[in-house]
Amino acid sequence: MHGLLHICITIVVVTREFVSTQELDGDLRLVGGTFTTEGRVEVFHDNTWGTVCDDGWDDTGAGVVCRQLGLGDVATAFPNAHYGAGSGPIWLSGIACDGTEIRLEECSNGGWGSNGCDHGDDASVRCLSPVDTTAPVITGCPDSIVRTVELGSPGSIVSWREPVAVDDSGRAFILSRSHAPGGYFPMGKTTVGYIFADASGNEGTCTFTVTITAVDTTPPLITGCPASIVQTVDLGSPGSIVTWREPVAEDDSGTAVLLSRTHPPGQYFLIGETPATYTFVDASGNIASCKFTVIVRTADTTPPTCENVPQGVFETVDQGASGAVVSWTEPSCDDLSGTANITMRSHLPATFFVVGVTTVTYTCTDASGDSEMCQFNVTVNERLTTSIEFCPESTTVITCNDEESVSWDTPMSFTDGMRFSVESSHISGEFFQLGTTTVFYSVREKQSGRAEVCNFRITVKKANSCTATLYIYIAIAASVIILIIILLLVILKVRHGKKDNPSAGDQPAGNQGIQMQSVDHADDGLTNNPATGIPQTYTTTVGSEKYAREIYTGGSSSSIYQTIDEGIGYETVE
């Protein structure tokens, strides 16, 4: 095997160094051998290749041939076309060399083309090189190679710069290698080997290891990390409780734990933006974070309110009129945002309204687009034959409470009571809440439904300083109590100081237009009978009012009972 390797290397060398694309006169070549170091000797002359006759052919001449070809000085000569008969001219014969010649044509010979040989006498040689026992020298053999791959990977591709070898013969080559650079290596340690050889079969080796180890360099994988969370609260709220589903993490190592979090779900967040962070870690210390923002913002979701909405606007026109121009104070709008305006109204004040009931609507809208509608009725009635008089004026009451009782003189309607019915929205002495309330009285014609209306406003306001108002109420109450006590004392004094017979002062004053009539209750012709105790009754007319006085006498004192007709009242005077 070593001989074969030697021959192959020689072929490469000869081919590279001695085979020329342009032959010179006297050049040699070996033909027909298995290797380029052996074969039939042919010489180039007169632009033609020809053979050499074996007359006088020996090892000395064979050595000159090998020297000329660069194949050393040791050779074996073969006669009789040992490597096969040639063709063409037989250029040289009778060769006699002394071993010092550089070229074959320098040896003694019979001249070019002068011979009586045929191609069965063609001369041949085998060149023998010196014995090489030194192995190639290897350089650049890699140190052991260590590669790390991610946990869970089966292996890795590994590359390196291949080693090289030099040899005394001038040529060394890779005989074999276990792995090539750029190959895939599994987890663990793998031995890589190179074998270099020279032409003589001497070998040199290079070995190193490739180690693939697994390392967890990948952080945990987080799933379910929330996007930014937006929570909306009503205007004026300082914040809100915000909840979310917490993220989770997994890792190639099988272990990933929550290292920290800035906020848990269900925490109270103030108005504004708050960053939240979750941090997970695996067994190798690799860290992954989930970050999101909790945004709490205000929004005006509460519709505005209509303030000072009329509870009804009434106008009376003469009989036969089609309507009237009616005015009112428009409602106002109030909202938590501080901004709300009337954006729609069905009618304007100072608008003509026909006789009947017309519903007026107002719409208040705030800056967020929330709206609220309020409405009231405008009633235009034809004037009736009846009328309401003594309609109270609008009044304002100051109080320290959230409501206050308000009294007024009840309006009077002059009607027969059969054809008309009287209605009212409130009763004198009723409690009114803070704000403005419209009170109305109406006399409605039962058959047509037409009404005469009286209306006024009661405004209840909160006192600025309720302490002073309380002191005033206490002082008034004390004054009233004192007056009552004084009145009682006066009554007691009068009762005990009265004479048995009533004085003239007990009678109605004798003014112009006063008529007095006595009545005999016993029907005995007497208008006063002190003996029997039968009362004497005086009927007194003052203007259009009648008063009846019954005087009872008897005993040491007398009691005077005064009654007022027409169901107005009953009064006892002692």
C-alpha positions as CSV (number, residue, x, y, z in Angstrom):
1,M,0.0,0.0,0.0
2,H,2.8,2.4,0.8
3,G,4.3,1.7,-2.7
4,L,1.1,2.6,-4.3
5,L,0.9,5.8,-2.4
6,H,4.5,6.6,-3.4
7,I,3.7,6.0,-7.1
8,C,0.6,8.1,-7.0
9,I,2.4,11.1,-5.5
10,T,5.2,10.7,-8.1
11,I,2.7,10.8,-10.9
12,V,1.4,14.1,-9.6
13,V,4.9,15.5,-9.4
14,V,5.9,14.4,-12.9
15,T,2.8,15.5,-14.5
16,R,3.2,18.9,-12.9
17,E,7.0,19.4,-13.4
18,F,8.0,17.5,-16.6
19,V,5.0,17.2,-18.9
20,S,5.1,20.3,-21.1
21,T,2.8,21.6,-23.6
22,Q,5.8,22.3,-25.8
23,E,8.4,19.5,-26.3
24,L,12.0,20.2,-26.9
25,D,14.4,18.1,-29.0
26,G,15.9,15.4,-26.8
27,D,13.1,15.4,-24.3
28,L,12.1,12.0,-22.8
29,R,9.0,10.4,-21.7
30,L,8.0,7.0,-20.2
31,V,5.1,5.2,-22.0
32,G,3.1,2.1,-21.3
33,G,4.0,1.6,-17.6
34,T,1.5,1.3,-14.8
35,F,3.1,4.3,-13.1
36,T,4.8,7.3,-14.5
37,T,8.1,6.1,-12.9
38,E,8.2,3.2,-15.4
39,G,7.6,2.5,-19.1
40,R,9.0,2.4,-22.6
41,V,11.6,5.1,-23.2
42,E,10.7,7.5,-25.9
43,V,12.7,10.5,-27.1
44,F,11.5,13.6,-29.0
45,H,13.4,14.5,-32.2
46,D,12.6,16.4,-35.3
47,N,9.1,17.1,-33.9
48,T,8.4,13.4,-33.6
49,W,8.4,11.0,-30.7
50,G,10.4,7.8,-31.3
51,T,11.8,4.9,-29.3
52,V,15.3,3.8,-28.2
53,C,16.8,0.4,-29.3
54,D,18.0,-1.9,-26.5
55,D,21.4,-2.5,-28.1
56,G,23.9,-1.9,-25.2
57,W,21.0,-0.9,-22.9
58,D,21.9,-1.2,-19.2
59,D,21.0,0.2,-15.7
60,T,23.5,3.1,-16.1
61,G,21.7,4.3,-19.1
62,A,18.4,3.7,-17.3
63,G,19.7,5.9,-14.4
64,V,20.5,8.8,-16.8
65,V,16.9,8.5,-18.1
66,C,15.5,8.7,-14.6
67,R,17.8,11.6,-13.7
68,Q,16.7,13.6,-16.8
69,L,13.1,13.0,-15.8
70,G,13.8,14.0,-12.2
71,L,13.0,10.6,-10.8
72,G,16.2,10.0,-9.1
73,D,19.4,8.2,-10.1
74,V,18.5,4.6,-9.3
75,A,16.8,2.7,-12.1
76,T,16.4,-0.8,-13.6
77,A,16.8,-1.3,-17.4
78,F,14.4,-3.6,-19.3
79,P,15.0,-4.7,-23.0
80,N,12.8,-6.3,-25.6
81,A,9.8,-3.9,-25.3
82,H,9.1,-4.8,-21.7
83,Y,6.3,-2.3,-21.5
84,G,5.1,-2.9,-25.0
85,A,6.3,-2.1,-28.5
86,G,6.2,1.4,-29.7
87,S,5.5,2.9,-33.1
88,G,7.1,5.5,-35.3
89,P,10.9,5.9,-35.8
90,I,13.6,4.4,-33.6
91,W,15.8,7.4,-32.9
92,L,18.7,6.0,-30.9
93,S,20.6,2.8,-30.5
94,G,23.9,1.5,-29.1
95,I,23.6,3.7,-26.0
96,A,26.7,3.7,-23.8
97,C,26.6,6.0,-20.7
98,D,29.1,6.5,-17.9
99,G,26.5,7.7,-15.4
100,T,27.5,11.3,-15.2
101,E,25.3,12.5,-18.1
102,I,22.3,14.8,-17.4
103,R,20.5,14.0,-20.6
104,L,20.3,10.7,-22.5
105,E,21.4,12.3,-25.8
106,E,24.8,13.1,-24.2
107,C,25.6,9.4,-23.9
108,S,27.5,7.7,-26.7
109,N,25.1,6.4,-29.4
110,G,24.8,5.4,-33.0
111,G,23.3,8.7,-34.2
112,W,19.7,9.8,-34.8
113,G,17.8,7.2,-36.7
114,S,20.8,5.0,-37.6
115,N,20.0,1.4,-36.4
116,G,18.8,-1.9,-37.6
117,C,16.4,-2.4,-34.7
118,D,12.6,-3.0,-34.7
119,H,10.1,-2.1,-32.0
120,G,10.5,-5.5,-30.4
121,D,13.9,-4.2,-29.3
122,D,12.5,-1.1,-27.6
123,A,14.3,-0.2,-24.3
124,S,12.4,0.3,-21.0
125,V,13.2,1.6,-17.4
126,R,11.8,1.6,-13.9
127,C,12.9,4.5,-11.7
128,L,13.4,3.8,-8.0
129,S,13.1,6.7,-5.5
130,P,15.0,6.9,-2.1
131,V,13.2,5.4,0.9
132,D,11.2,8.0,3.0
133,T,10.6,6.9,6.7
134,T,9.7,10.3,8.2
135,A,6.0,11.0,8.9
136,P,4.4,14.3,7.8
137,V,4.5,17.2,10.2
138,I,0.9,18.5,11.2
139,T,0.2,22.1,12.0
140,G,-3.0,23.9,13.1
141,C,-4.5,20.9,14.9
142,P,-7.4,22.5,16.8
143,D,-7.7,22.4,20.6
144,S,-10.7,20.8,22.1
145,I,-13.8,22.7,21.0
146,V,-16.7,23.4,23.5
147,R,-20.1,24.7,22.3
148,T,-23.1,25.5,24.4
149,V,-26.7,25.2,23.0
150,E,-30.0,26.2,24.4
151,L,-31.6,23.7,26.8
152,G,-33.7,21.3,24.9
153,S,-31.6,21.4,21.7
154,P,-30.4,18.0,20.4
155,G,-27.0,19.3,19.2
156,S,-25.2,21.9,17.1
157,I,-23.3,22.5,13.9
158,V,-19.6,23.1,14.7
159,S,-16.9,24.5,12.3
160,W,-13.2,24.9,12.7
161,R,-10.1,25.5,10.5
162,E,-8.7,22.3,9.3
163,P,-5.1,21.3,10.1
164,V,-2.4,21.0,7.4
165,A,0.8,18.9,7.1
166,V,4.2,19.2,5.4
167,D,6.6,16.4,4.5
168,D,10.3,16.1,3.5
169,S,9.1,14.6,0.2
170,G,7.4,17.9,-0.5
171,R,3.9,16.5,-0.3
172,A,1.5,15.4,2.4
173,F,-2.2,14.9,2.1
174,I,-5.3,14.0,4.3
175,L,-5.6,10.3,4.2
176,S,-8.8,10.3,6.3
177,R,-10.8,12.4,8.8
178,S,-13.6,11.4,11.1
179,H,-15.6,14.6,10.8
180,A,-15.6,17.6,8.5
181,P,-16.0,21.2,9.7
182,G,-19.6,22.4,9.5
183,G,-20.9,19.0,10.6
184,Y,-23.7,18.5,13.1
185,F,-22.6,17.2,16.5
186,P,-24.9,15.7,19.1
187,M,-25.0,16.6,22.8
188,G,-21.9,15.4,24.7
189,K,-18.2,14.8,23.7
190,T,-17.1,13.6,20.3
191,T,-13.5,12.8,19.2
192,V,-12.4,14.2,15.9
193,G,-9.4,12.6,14.1
194,Y,-7.3,13.5,11.0
195,I,-4.7,11.2,9.4
196,F,-2.1,12.7,7.1
197,A,0.2,10.6,4.8
198,D,3.2,11.3,2.5
199,A,4.2,9.5,-0.7
200,S,6.1,6.9,1.2
201,G,3.0,6.0,3.2
202,N,4.3,7.6,6.4
203,E,1.3,8.8,8.5
204,G,0.7,11.6,11.0
205,T,-2.4,12.0,13.1
206,C,-4.3,15.0,14.7
207,T,-7.1,14.4,17.3
208,F,-9.2,16.8,19.3
209,T,-12.7,16.7,21.0
210,V,-15.9,18.6,20.2
211,T,-18.1,19.0,23.3
212,I,-21.7,20.1,23.1
213,T,-23.3,21.2,26.4
214,A,-26.8,22.5,27.2
215,V,-27.2,25.8,28.9
216,D,-30.5,27.6,29.8
217,T,-30.0,31.1,28.4
218,T,-33.6,31.7,27.4
219,P,-35.8,33.7,29.8
220,P,-39.2,32.4,30.8
221,L,-42.0,32.8,28.3
222,I,-44.8,35.0,29.7
223,T,-48.4,34.5,28.5
224,G,-51.5,36.5,29.4
225,C,-49.7,39.8,29.9
226,P,-52.5,42.3,29.9
227,A,-52.6,45.1,27.5
228,S,-53.1,48.6,28.9
229,I,-56.1,48.5,31.2
230,V,-58.5,51.5,31.0
231,Q,-61.1,52.1,33.8
232,T,-63.6,54.9,33.6
233,V,-65.1,56.5,36.6
234,D,-67.7,59.2,37.1
235,L,-66.5,62.8,37.2
236,G,-65.4,63.8,40.7
237,S,-64.3,60.3,41.7
238,P,-60.7,60.1,43.0
239,G,-60.0,56.6,41.6
240,S,-61.3,53.1,41.3
241,I,-60.5,49.5,42.2
242,V,-59.1,47.7,39.1
243,T,-58.8,44.0,38.6
244,W,-57.3,41.8,35.9
245,R,-56.2,38.2,35.2
246,E,-52.6,37.8,36.2
247,P,-50.0,36.6,33.7
248,V,-48.3,33.3,33.9
249,A,-44.9,32.0,32.7
250,E,-43.3,28.8,31.5
251,D,-39.7,27.8,30.9
252,D,-37.7,25.2,29.0
253,S,-36.3,24.1,32.4
254,G,-39.8,23.4,33.6
255,T,-39.6,26.0,36.4
256,A,-40.6,29.6,36.3
257,V,-41.8,31.5,39.3
258,L,-43.1,35.0,40.0
259,L,-40.2,37.0,41.4
260,S,-42.1,40.3,42.0
261,R,-45.1,42.4,41.0
262,T,-45.6,46.1,41.6
263,H,-49.4,45.9,41.9
264,P,-51.8,43.0,42.6
265,P,-55.3,42.9,40.9
266,G,-58.1,44.4,43.0
267,Q,-56.0,47.3,44.2
268,Y,-57.2,50.9,44.3
269,F,-55.8,53.1,41.6
270,L,-55.9,56.9,41.6
271,I,-56.9,59.0,38.5
272,G,-54.1,58.9,36.0
273,E,-51.7,56.4,34.5
274,T,-49.9,53.8,36.8
275,P,-47.3,51.4,35.3
276,A,-47.5,47.8,36.5
277,T,-44.8,45.2,36.2
278,Y,-44.6,41.4,36.7
279,T,-41.2,39.8,36.9
280,F,-40.6,36.0,36.4
281,V,-37.4,34.0,36.9
282,D,-36.3,30.5,36.0
283,A,-33.9,28.1,37.7
284,S,-30.9,29.5,35.7
285,G,-31.6,33.1,36.8
286,N,-33.0,34.2,33.5
287,I,-35.5,37.0,34.0
288,A,-38.6,38.0,31.9
289,S,-40.9,41.0,32.6
290,C,-44.5,41.8,31.8
291,K,-45.3,45.5,31.7
292,F,-48.6,47.2,31.2
293,T,-50.3,50.5,32.3
294,V,-53.4,50.9,34.4
295,I,-55.3,54.0,33.3
296,V,-58.1,55.4,35.4
297,R,-59.8,58.3,33.8
298,T,-62.9,60.3,34.5
299,A,-65.9,60.5,32.3
300,D,-69.1,62.4,32.7
301,T,-71.7,59.7,32.5
302,T,-74.2,61.5,34.6
303,P,-76.7,63.6,32.6
304,P,-77.2,67.2,33.6
305,T,-80.2,68.4,35.5
306,C,-82.7,71.0,34.7
307,E,-83.0,73.6,37.4
308,N,-85.8,76.1,38.1
309,V,-88.2,74.4,35.7
310,P,-91.6,76.1,35.8
311,Q,-94.3,73.9,37.3
312,G,-96.8,75.3,35.0
313,V,-97.4,78.6,33.2
314,F,-100.9,79.9,33.0
315,E,-102.3,82.8,31.0
316,T,-105.9,84.0,30.8
317,V,-107.4,85.6,27.7
318,D,-110.8,87.2,27.1
319,Q,-113.6,85.1,25.8
320,G,-113.2,84.5,22.1
321,A,-109.5,85.2,21.9
322,S,-107.4,82.6,20.0
323,G,-104.4,82.7,22.4
324,A,-101.8,84.9,24.0
325,V,-98.1,85.7,24.1
326,V,-96.8,83.9,27.1
327,S,-93.4,84.5,28.8
328,W,-91.5,82.7,31.6
329,T,-88.1,82.5,33.0
330,E,-86.2,79.7,31.2
331,P,-84.8,76.8,33.2
332,S,-81.1,76.6,33.8
333,C,-78.8,73.6,33.4
334,D,-76.5,72.1,36.1
335,D,-73.9,69.4,35.7
336,L,-71.0,67.8,37.6
337,S,-68.6,69.0,35.0
338,G,-69.7,72.6,35.6
339,T,-70.7,73.0,31.9
340,A,-74.2,72.3,30.6
341,N,-76.3,74.3,28.3
342,I,-79.7,74.3,26.8
343,T,-79.3,72.7,23.4
344,M,-82.9,72.3,22.4
345,R,-86.2,73.9,23.3
346,S,-89.6,73.5,21.8
347,H,-90.7,77.0,22.4
348,L,-89.2,80.4,23.3
349,P,-90.6,82.7,26.0
350,A,-92.7,85.5,24.6
351,T,-94.2,83.1,22.1
352,F,-97.8,83.1,21.0
353,F,-99.7,80.1,22.4
354,V,-103.2,79.1,21.4
355,V,-105.9,78.5,23.9
356,G,-105.4,75.2,25.6
357,V,-102.5,73.2,27.0
358,T,-99.2,73.2,25.2
359,T,-96.2,71.1,26.5
360,V,-92.9,73.0,26.4
361,T,-89.7,70.9,26.5
362,Y,-86.1,71.9,27.2
363,T,-83.0,69.7,26.7
364,C,-79.9,70.3,28.7
365,T,-76.6,68.8,27.3
366,D,-73.2,68.7,29.0
367,A,-69.7,68.6,27.5
368,S,-69.8,64.8,27.3
369,G,-72.9,64.7,25.3
370,D,-75.2,63.5,28.1
371,S,-78.6,65.1,28.0
372,E,-81.7,65.5,30.1
373,M,-85.1,66.7,29.0
374,C,-87.5,68.6,31.2
375,Q,-90.9,69.9,30.3
376,F,-93.8,71.9,31.7
377,N,-97.2,72.9,30.4
378,V,-98.3,76.4,29.2
379,T,-102.0,76.7,29.7
380,V,-104.0,79.5,28.0
381,N,-107.6,79.8,29.3
382,E,-110.4,81.9,28.3
383,R,-111.5,84.2,31.1
384,L,-114.4,82.8,33.0
385,T,-117.4,84.6,34.5
386,T,-115.9,83.8,37.8
387,S,-112.7,85.2,39.1
388,I,-110.1,84.6,41.8
389,E,-109.2,87.5,44.1
390,F,-106.6,88.1,46.7
391,C,-104.0,85.9,44.9
392,P,-100.9,85.9,47.2
393,E,-97.7,87.5,46.1
394,S,-94.6,85.4,45.5
395,T,-92.5,85.1,48.7
396,T,-89.1,84.0,49.9
397,V,-88.5,82.2,53.1
398,I,-85.1,81.8,54.8
399,T,-84.6,78.6,56.9
400,C,-81.9,76.6,58.6
401,N,-83.6,73.4,57.6
402,D,-83.9,71.5,54.3
403,E,-87.7,72.4,54.3
404,E,-89.9,75.0,55.8
405,S,-93.6,75.4,56.4
406,V,-95.1,78.4,54.5
407,S,-98.5,79.9,55.1
408,W,-100.5,82.4,53.1
409,D,-104.0,83.8,52.9
410,T,-106.1,81.5,50.7
411,P,-107.4,83.2,47.5
412,M,-111.1,83.6,47.3
413,S,-113.3,82.8,44.3
414,F,-116.7,84.4,43.9
415,T,-118.8,81.7,42.3
416,D,-122.0,79.8,43.0
417,G,-120.1,76.6,43.8
418,M,-122.3,74.5,41.6
419,R,-120.9,75.3,38.2
420,F,-117.3,75.6,39.1
421,S,-114.8,73.5,41.0
422,V,-111.8,74.9,42.9
423,E,-108.4,73.2,42.6
424,S,-105.0,74.0,44.2
425,S,-101.5,72.5,43.9
426,H,-100.6,73.2,47.6
427,I,-102.2,74.0,50.9
428,S,-101.3,76.9,53.1
429,G,-99.0,75.7,55.9
430,E,-97.5,72.9,53.8
431,F,-93.7,72.2,54.0
432,F,-91.7,73.3,51.0
433,Q,-88.2,71.9,50.0
434,L,-85.3,74.2,49.3
435,G,-85.7,75.9,45.9
436,T,-88.6,77.5,44.1
437,T,-92.0,76.0,43.9
438,T,-95.0,77.4,41.9
439,V,-98.3,77.3,43.7
440,F,-101.4,77.7,41.7
441,Y,-105.1,78.0,42.4
442,S,-107.6,77.4,39.7
443,V,-111.4,77.7,39.3
444,R,-112.3,75.3,36.6
445,E,-115.6,75.3,34.7
446,K,-116.9,71.7,35.0
447,Q,-118.6,71.5,31.6
448,S,-115.9,73.1,29.4
449,G,-112.9,72.5,31.6
450,R,-111.8,76.1,31.3
451,A,-110.1,77.6,34.3
452,E,-109.3,80.9,36.0
453,V,-105.8,80.5,37.5
454,C,-104.0,82.2,40.3
455,N,-100.3,81.3,40.7
456,F,-97.4,82.6,42.8
457,R,-93.9,81.3,43.7
458,I,-92.6,80.1,47.1
459,T,-88.8,80.2,47.3
460,V,-87.1,78.5,50.3
461,K,-83.5,79.4,50.8
462,K,-80.8,78.2,53.2
463,A,-79.8,80.8,55.8
464,N,-76.1,81.8,55.6
465,S,-75.8,81.7,59.4
466,C,-78.3,79.4,61.1
467,T,-77.0,80.2,64.6
468,A,-78.3,83.7,64.5
469,T,-81.6,82.6,63.0
470,L,-82.0,80.1,65.8
471,Y,-81.5,82.8,68.4
472,I,-84.2,84.9,66.6
473,Y,-86.6,81.9,66.7
474,I,-86.0,81.4,70.4
475,A,-86.6,85.1,71.1
476,I,-89.8,85.1,69.1
477,A,-91.0,82.0,70.8
478,A,-90.2,83.5,74.2
479,S,-92.1,86.6,73.3
480,V,-95.1,84.7,72.2
481,I,-95.1,82.7,75.5
482,I,-94.9,85.9,77.5
483,L,-97.8,87.4,75.5
484,I,-100.0,84.3,76.1
485,I,-99.3,84.4,79.8
486,I,-100.2,88.1,80.0
487,L,-103.4,87.4,78.0
488,L,-104.4,84.7,80.4
489,L,-103.8,86.9,83.4
490,V,-106.0,89.6,81.8
491,I,-108.8,87.1,81.1
492,L,-108.8,85.8,84.6
493,K,-108.9,89.3,86.0
494,V,-111.8,90.3,83.8
495,R,-113.7,87.1,84.7
496,H,-113.5,87.6,88.4
497,G,-114.2,91.4,88.2
498,K,-117.4,91.3,86.1
499,K,-120.7,92.2,87.5
500,D,-123.7,89.9,87.5
501,N,-125.5,92.0,84.9
502,P,-123.8,92.8,81.7
503,S,-122.8,96.3,81.2
504,A,-123.7,98.5,78.4
505,G,-120.3,97.9,77.0
506,D,-121.3,94.3,76.3
507,Q,-123.7,95.4,73.7
508,P,-122.8,96.0,70.2
509,A,-121.6,99.6,69.6
510,G,-124.3,101.9,68.6
511,N,-122.9,103.0,65.2
512,Q,-124.7,104.2,62.2
513,G,-126.1,101.3,60.1
514,I,-126.3,99.0,63.1
515,Q,-129.7,97.4,63.7
516,M,-130.5,95.5,66.9
517,Q,-133.5,93.2,67.3
518,S,-134.5,91.3,70.5
519,V,-136.2,87.9,70.6
520,D,-138.5,86.6,73.3
521,H,-137.3,82.9,73.7
522,A,-140.1,82.1,76.3
523,D,-142.8,83.5,74.1
524,D,-144.2,85.3,77.1
525,G,-143.9,88.8,75.8
526,L,-140.8,89.5,77.8
527,T,-137.5,90.1,76.3
528,N,-135.7,89.8,79.6
529,N,-136.8,87.6,82.4
530,P,-134.1,87.5,85.1
531,A,-136.4,85.5,87.4
532,T,-136.8,82.5,85.2
533,G,-133.3,82.7,83.6
534,I,-134.7,82.7,80.1
535,P,-132.1,84.3,77.9
536,Q,-132.6,87.4,75.9
537,T,-131.2,87.3,72.4
538,Y,-130.0,90.3,70.5
539,T,-129.5,90.1,66.8
540,T,-127.2,92.9,65.6
541,T,-126.6,93.7,61.9
542,V,-123.4,95.6,61.1
543,G,-123.2,96.3,57.4
544,S,-123.9,92.9,55.7
545,E,-122.8,90.8,58.7
546,K,-125.1,89.5,61.4
547,Y,-124.1,88.9,65.0
548,A,-126.4,87.1,67.5
549,R,-125.8,87.6,71.2
550,E,-127.6,85.4,73.8
551,I,-127.3,86.8,77.3
552,Y,-127.9,84.3,80.2
553,T,-128.4,85.9,83.6
554,G,-128.7,84.2,86.9
555,G,-126.9,83.8,90.1
556,S,-124.1,86.2,91.0
557,S,-122.6,86.2,87.5
558,S,-123.7,86.3,84.0
559,S,-122.2,84.5,80.9
560,I,-122.3,86.0,77.5
561,Y,-122.1,83.6,74.5
562,Q,-121.6,85.3,71.2
563,T,-122.2,83.3,68.0
564,I,-121.4,84.4,64.4
565,D,-123.8,83.3,61.7
566,E,-123.0,82.0,58.3
567,G,-120.7,79.3,59.8
568,I,-117.9,81.6,60.3
569,G,-117.2,80.7,63.9
570,Y,-118.3,80.5,67.5
571,E,-116.9,82.7,70.2
572,T,-117.4,82.6,74.0
573,V,-117.0,85.8,75.9
574,E,-116.9,85.6,79.7
